Amino acid sequence: MDTAANTPTTPARIALVTGAAQGIGIASAIELLKNGRKVVLSDLKLPDLSQIPTALRANASAVELDVADEAQCREVIAQITREFGGVDILVNNAGISLKNASGQSNGILEIDMPEVQRMIDVNVLAIVRLCQLVLPGMKARGWGRIVNVSSLAGRSKSVVAGPAYMLTKSAVLGLSRSIASEMGQFGITTNCVAPGRILTQMAMQAGEEVNRQYAAQIPVKRIGEPHEVAAAICYLASEAAGFTNGAVLDVNGGFFMS
């Protein structure tokens, strides 16, 4: 429990979580709520707040947001600023991994430029845009936390991800280091989590057999759970993480060790 978030001298922090309708996003929202944050959950379709424990629901709100739509991003940030004063914690969790008709990722000879561009728009450029929108307010308040969700696919060779997805998740790491270097002096930290195979809708696209074979290669011999990634995100968004900047937390059961 992040007790500092609830002291009389510390204002309630406002968090925006993208891709929050399910999986890692909803799990992260719940953990942030447990830590005394006010959380705005966003996704392409309005997140269902009934997934949140009743005792935490009063501090949660939901908005529809296509992170690849610049006008929508601007309006959501403006709305949060009007209602709450601004975004203190930004969790860039929204992401896509496009699959072909057989449910697999296209290889380097199969991917076309529209597919690559779509993943860049959602997985990378949306993060740039949202960071640009929230950083001025964070600078003015002298405090901010940005947590970007990368992937094992951006850290090392991936068993199932294709080149376009690996490209975008590698880019998230470089972007995060750049923001961390520039904005750390203003009390703003920027970090990444890099999940391995996690039991989410995206991971299930590959099928049970692929996941079974994947789990066999992980030292802990299982696939991860969304709440385990959420715990890492919650730490990086905490008051205690003020000296953790430009870092990557690998949450992959030991599949990749650096």
N, C-alpha and C positions, 0 to 999 in steps of 0.2 A: 504494500500500500504506500503510495507516494504521499506521506503525511504533510510534506511541505506545501502541497497544492491546496490544503484545507486550513492553513493557518490564517489568522486575521489579517496579517500583513501582506499576504500573497493573494492577488485577485484570481478568480476562477479563470483558468485558461480555456480558450475556445479552440477546438480542434475541427478540422475539416478532413474527412476520410473519403477518398474517391474509390469507386468500385466496391461500395459498402453494402450491396444488397445480399451478398453471400460470402462464403469462404473466408479468406484471410481478412477481407474488409470488414465484415460484420463482427468477426472475432476481435479485431483490433478496436472497433468502436466500443464493444462491451468492456474490454480491458481498460480503455481510456476513461470510460464512465465510472468504472470501479475505483479509479484513481482520482475521482473528483473533478474531472474535466466536463465541460459542456461540449457535446459532440454533434456536428452536422454530418449526417450520412448522405452521400450522394451516389447516384448511379444512373445508367441510361433509363431504367424504370425505377419509379419511386420505391426506395427501400421500405420494407415492411417492419415497422417498429415493434410489432408484436413478438418478434424474435428476441427482443431485448427484455431481460428480467424486469418485472413490474416495478421493483424498487428503484431501478435506474432510469426508467423511461422519462421522468420529468425533465431530465437534462439532455434529452435526445430530440433531434428534429431531423427531418428528411427533405431532400430536394432532388428533383430530376436534373441530371447534368450529363451531357455528352462532352467529355473532356477535349474532344477534337474540334468542338465548336467554340470559336473565340468569343462570339457574342454571349453565348450561354455562360461561359466561364466568367466573363466580366460582370454579368448580371448577378450571378451567384455570390461572387466575392463582394459586390456592392451591397447585396441584400444582407449578408452576414455582418458587414461593417455597419450598416444602418441599425441592425437589431442588437448586435453584441459588441460592437466597437472594433472588430477586426478578427483576423485569423492569427492565432498564436502558434498553433501546431498544424502543420500540413502533412498529411500522410498520402503520398502519391502511390496508391495501390492499383488503380485501374490499369488494365493491360489486356492485350489480346494475343493469341497465337493461332493464326489461321491454319486450317487443315484442308487437305484435298478430299476428294470423294471417298477415298478409302479410309479416311480418318487419320492419315499420316501427314507429317510436315513435308512440303516440297523440298527437294534437294536443290543444289546450286544450278543445275541445268534445267530445272522445272519452274522455278519461281519467276514470276513476271514482275515488271516494275510497279503496276498498280498494287499488287499484294505487298511488296516491300514498302511502298509509300504509305499504305494504310497502317501498317504496323509502326512505321516511324511516326506517323501523325499521332497515334494513340499512346504508344509506349515511350516516346521521347519528346516530341514537340509539345505535347500537352503538359508535360512536367515543366519544360522551359516556361511556357505561358503562365501556368499557375504560380510558379515561383516568382516570376516578374510581377504578378498581381499582388502577392501577399508580402513580398519583401519590404516595400516601402513602409508599410504599417509596422512590421516587426522592427525595422531600424528605428522608427520614431519611438517605439515603446522600449527599445533596448533589450528585447528578449524575443527569441523565436526558436522553434524546432522544426526542421524539415526532415522527414524520413521518406526516402525513396525505395520502392520495392524493386530490386533487380532480380537476379535469379542465379542459380548454379550455372545456368546456360550462359551467363555473362562472365563467369569466373573461370570456367574450364570447359573441356569438351563435354557436350551433352549427349546422352544416349538417345533421346527422342526428339529434341528440339531441332528445328531446321535453321539454315543460315540467316534468314531474315530475323527470326526471333533472337538468335544469339547476337546478331548485330545490334539490335535495339537494346538488349539488356546489358551489353558491354558499354554502349554509349551512356546509359544511365549512371554507370560507375564513374566514368570520366567527367560527366556533367556535375555529379555530386561533389567530386573532389574540387572542381573549379569553384563552385558556389561556397564550399566550406572554406577555401583559402581566402576568398574575397569578403565573406560576410562574418567570419568568426569574430572579428574585432568589434562587431556591433552586438555581441551577446546572442548571436544566431548560430546554431550548429546545424550542420547538414550531414546526414549519415545514410547508409544503405543497409537493408537486410537482403540477403541473397538466399532465398529458400531453395531447398532441393525438391524432391518429389513430395508433394503435400496432397492430402485427400481433399481435393477441390473439384469442382465441375470441369475445370480446364484439364486437370490430370486424368480424369476419368474418360476423356475423349479417346485416349489411347487404348482403353479396354483393360479388363481385369487381368488378363494373362501378361500383358506388358508390365503392369504394375507389380504383379507377383514376381516376375523375373527381375525387375528393378530392385524390389525390396531385398531379394536374395543377395544383391551386391553391396548393400548398405551394412556397415559394421553393426548397427543396432538391429538389423534384420526386420525392419518394418518401414512403412511409409509414415511421413510426419502428419501431424494434426494442425489445423489452422490456428488453434489457441497457442501452439508452441511458437509459431511465427509472431503472433500477436504479442506475446510476452516480450520478445526482443524489440518489437516496435515500441511498445509501451516504455521500456527502459530508455530507448533513444529519445523519446518525447518527454522524458521526466526532467525535473529540476536537477536531479543528481547527475545527469549526463552532460553537464555544462563543459566538461573537459574532454568529452568524447566527440571528436569533430573530424570528418573525412574518413570515418571508419566504415568497415563492412562487417556485419555480423552474419556468419555463415550458419544457416539452420538447415542442416542436411543429413544429420545422423552419422556424420563421419565419412560420407561418400567422397567429399573433397576436403582435403586438409591442406591449409597453407601455412 
